Amino acid sequence: MHRETSFLGALFDFSFRSFVTLRIVRFLYAVAVVLLAVGVIAALVGGMATGRNALEMAGFLLFAPIGAFLYLLIIRVSLELMVVIFRIGETQGQILEALRGRGIPPGSSPPG
């Protein structure tokens, strides 16, 4: 079956049998959330400091959070898509191992 390796073991696995991506995806998402929050705060402060009128400042108050939300949505969907692709690969490997355990060669149809 599949043997769990350490993070460093997976990082230096030149056969690419262990994936690092699934282990760091939470960290990547957290970094994205923090950077977006800092960016929104900077945009709001900068917009308020340079706003010439109330309408311009209201625009910053409205559109900076909406833009950050849309970016966060794109990042989340992209990371989920990446995780799904890796999980499909892992599941396919498990199915292949199970078929080999039953004596069914790769590329042939299972009986039944």
Protein Blocks (a to p, Z undefined) as FASTA:
>chain_A
ZZdddfklmmmmmnopacfklmmmmmmmmmmmmmmmmmmmmmmmmmmmmpmbfklmmmmm
mmmmmmmmmmmmmmmmmmmmmmmmmmmmmmmmmmmmmmmmnopaehiaceZZ
